[in-house]
Every structure is written in structure tokens, then in C-alpha cells.
Amino acid sequence: MRLLSLFERTEPTRPLYYRLFDSTQYWEQRYSDGRDSGPGSRGGHRRFKADFLNAFVNEHDIDSVLEFGCGDGDQVALAEYPAYRGLEISESAVEACSRRFADDETKTFAHYDPGEYHGEQRERFEAELVLSLEVVFHLVDDETFEKTMHDMFASATRYVIVFSSNHDETTPELHVRHRRFTDYVEAAFPNFELIETVENEYESRHADFYVYEKR
Ligand SMILES: C[S@@+](CC[C@H](N)C(=O)[O-])C[C@H]1O[C@@H](n2cnc3c(N)ncnc32)[C@H](O)[C@@H]1O
């Protein structure tokens, strides 16, 4: 009883912790320490994501893809797109991916700073399809979440595909916060329609595909 009331008192303060948590520093430290993007870009789960996306790009005749949060490049290695640009908040990840795919002229990488992404850069980076794969539940503070979502939808000329959880839940890990992002998209981007959701049946991970088409 006592523990429960303690939990109830502390739980609403969680958004404060998320505001104070430096997500960019967390990911930069993680990659510069030689750690990877996490279990979502390994094994059969990685293959499941790649198969869906490669088929989508092929079927919809997509000529350019922009990803927000490309990570260590393990997922990107399975991408078969005519032209791909990976954006990352971690400069170490951008450098590692640029080295790793130096011989692949279909793939380029650039640093993403939510505070700096606008105007000419945004127009230059526009793509037919914008991807966000297992990133939304890492956008823990509200300001970064909203700015990143706006940058993603403003950069897409045809489709946005989000692979994420879609329920509100704070977690003990400061770099993870689940969000019901579809409600936000519906309210903020009425020029996009949710045309398909594909359940992730491969593993019991908290992520499914959500496909948005520009009206
Ligand atoms: C779990 S990894 C996923 C990597 C890759 N998309 C994949 O599916 O393998 C999450 C990535 O999101 C990146 N990230 C975190 N906040 C971000 C933001 N505001 N904008 C873009 N990427 C972000 C992190 O640096 C990290 O590389």
C-alpha cells in the first residue's frame, strides 16, 4: 500500500526526468563506445523489417528514401533502394556509416540536429519516402518528439513509414518512452493518411509498421 502510493507520487514527475535527460549525448556516447543500435537491428527481426521495406519501395516505385535515425548501419546494410540518405543525431554513427558504405554510391549519411533542420537543408533532403524505424519511442522529451515528427513529415513528398510502439507508457529506462504517436500524427498532419498498419508477428517486440500517404 505504502509502496503503491509512493509510486503514484513519483510517476507524474517522469516527464521532468525525460526533459533533463540528454538523448543526443546518450546515443553519441553509446556509439563512440562501440556499442550498437540494439536488438531491433539484428537477426530475423532485422530481416523482417528489411523485407517489408524493400518490397514497399519496389512496389511503389520509390526513387528516394530518407531515414531519421539510421543508427549503426546494420539495418541499412539490407536496404535495396535506388537512393538512400541516413540522418543521425550521433556524429560518431554518421562517421561510422559513411566509412562502412563508402563504396555504395546509393547510400549517403548526414548529421541531424533538430534545432538546425529547416529551410534549404530540409528542401535538399526531401525524399519520396521518409522512414523512422524504432526511433519514436526514443524521442523521450516532448519538444524533440514534436520537432522530429514535424521534420519527418515535412521532408516526405509521398510516404512516411514509422516502425514503432503506439501506446503511452513511461519506462524505467530513461532513453525509452512509448507514445501513442498516431493520435499526434492525425492532429498535426491532416495532409497525411494512415493507409496501412502491419503487425510485427516475428517477435514480441513493441513495434509495428504504420504507413502514411500524403493526400
Ligand atoms: C534503436 S536505434 C534504431 C536504428 C535504426 N533505425 C534501426 O532500425 O536499426 C534508435 C536510433 O535513433 C536515433 N535517434 C534518437 N533520437 C533521434 C532524433 N531526435 N532524430 C533522429 N534519430 C534519433 C539514435 O541515435 C539511434 O541511432
PDBQT file of the ligand as one rigid body, heavy atoms in Angstrom, charges set to zero:
ROOT
HETATM    1  C1  LIG A 301      17.132   1.723 -31.712  1.00  0.00    +0.000 C 
HETATM    2  S1  LIG A 301      18.110   2.729 -32.789  1.00  0.00    +0.000 S 
HETATM    3  C2  LIG A 301      17.388   2.310 -34.370  1.00  0.00    +0.000 C 
HETATM    4  C3  LIG A 301      18.379   2.403 -35.514  1.00  0.00    +0.000 C 
HETATM    5  C4  LIG A 301      17.837   2.007 -36.875  1.00  0.00    +0.000 C 
HETATM    6  N1  LIG A 301      16.749   2.883 -37.294  1.00  0.00    +0.000 N 
HETATM    7  C5  LIG A 301      17.395   0.584 -36.910  1.00  0.00    +0.000 C 
HETATM    8  O1  LIG A 301      16.216   0.312 -37.090  1.00  0.00    +0.000 OA
HETATM    9  O2  LIG A 301      18.265  -0.279 -36.760  1.00  0.00    +0.000 OA
HETATM   10  C6  LIG A 301      17.477   4.362 -32.472  1.00  0.00    +0.000 C 
HETATM   11  C7  LIG A 301      18.260   5.462 -33.169  1.00  0.00    +0.000 C 
HETATM   12  O3  LIG A 301      17.540   6.686 -33.114  1.00  0.00    +0.000 OA
HETATM   13  C8  LIG A 301      18.481   7.720 -33.052  1.00  0.00    +0.000 C 
HETATM   14  N2  LIG A 301      17.785   8.936 -32.566  1.00  0.00    +0.000 N 
HETATM   15  C9  LIG A 301      17.486   9.276 -31.303  1.00  0.00    +0.000 A 
HETATM   16  N3  LIG A 301      16.844  10.469 -31.271  1.00  0.00    +0.000 NA
HETATM   17  C10 LIG A 301      16.729  10.868 -32.546  1.00  0.00    +0.000 A 
HETATM   18  C11 LIG A 301      16.158  12.017 -33.179  1.00  0.00    +0.000 A 
HETATM   19  N4  LIG A 301      15.588  13.012 -32.491  1.00  0.00    +0.000 N 
HETATM   20  N5  LIG A 301      16.199  12.078 -34.516  1.00  0.00    +0.000 NA
HETATM   21  C12 LIG A 301      16.776  11.108 -35.247  1.00  0.00    +0.000 A 
HETATM   22  N6  LIG A 301      17.346   9.998 -34.706  1.00  0.00    +0.000 NA
HETATM   23  C13 LIG A 301      17.321   9.893 -33.374  1.00  0.00    +0.000 A 
HETATM   24  C14 LIG A 301      19.558   7.197 -32.128  1.00  0.00    +0.000 C 
HETATM   25  O4  LIG A 301      20.762   7.886 -32.256  1.00  0.00    +0.000 OA
HETATM   26  C15 LIG A 301      19.626   5.736 -32.580  1.00  0.00    +0.000 C 
HETATM   27  O5  LIG A 301      20.606   5.555 -33.557  1.00  0.00    +0.000 OA
ENDROOT
TORSDOF 0
